[in-house]
């Protein structure tokens, strides 16, 4: 009788342990316990800020990710566009040109605009003699820079098409989804960047007005 009782107790114990999912060591070794599967959601919290906010393009990887950095997407969204650009390391040449043309206040004061912002590398494509000539001519510089500003605020869904610029000429954007080209030559490398008064599309080639 004692042997039967012990055997019965042993069977009940094994069944109880099985119903509970086994011991902690078994769960850890098997890697199938609930806590590890729930923790798989943790990486979502550290997902790319650019993807979470809707930005797109390979160039977005060069934007600072620390929210305290004035060039980060989070910081740029809190200030007007010229101020936002001044904190972004990709746009230092553009910022210099904007200051030279006395356009800081105009851009910061504009409401609901779209800015195509050339990277430093975009300006570097221009032969130095030509770039120096433009930078030395305030009227020409202002004309070129205002051609990069569309008078309406464009989301990725409305970006493709022909749009009026502050300079007066139209700029044409082709593409869809996350792939866009401006005036047939300038690629959007980081798009849908928000500032307090504008949406910015960072481009890899400086745009030139038609007139």
Secondary structure, DSSP 8 states (H G I E B T S, - for coil): -HHHHHHHHHHHHHHHHHHTT--HHHHHHHT-SHHHHHHTTGGGGGS-HHHHHT-BSGGGGGS---TTSTTSHHHHTTS-HHHHHHT-GGGHHHHHHHHHTT-HHHHHH--SEEEEEE-HHHHHTS-HHHHHHHHH-HHHHHHHHHTTEESS---GGG-SEEEEBTTSSEEEEEEETTEEEETTTEEEEEEEEE-SSEEEEEESS------
